[in-house]
Amino acid sequence: MNSELRDADVTVLAIQKEGEIIPNPSARTKIALGDKLICFGKLENIRNKICVMST
């Protein structure tokens, strides 16, 4: 599944997955609900592509 992050100029610098830090994750690394991301890019693009809002 393509996350379309690169198309939005969002770079994932690291992922915290179940307590493990994955620095410089490859494009093949799967992002799961609950993972914490350290990203670089325009805040608006990050919010539009990554943030999950709960009601």
Steps between C-alpha positions, in 0.01 A plus 500: 500500500633842404466759775545787251724679750775562245247650259409749777870579570483338845811312610480249787825533695425235763220274624437386857329163472413309819784671688758437226647795310550450127726779371490590131230242414496366145208564268396138559455547876133468591344770715237368741237676707665594830850545354662832585671681214768766485446681170635788299280702268231766491279473806183520289614205286593296808160565657316413179689176436586365845286630784217275611223684677271323745160630602 
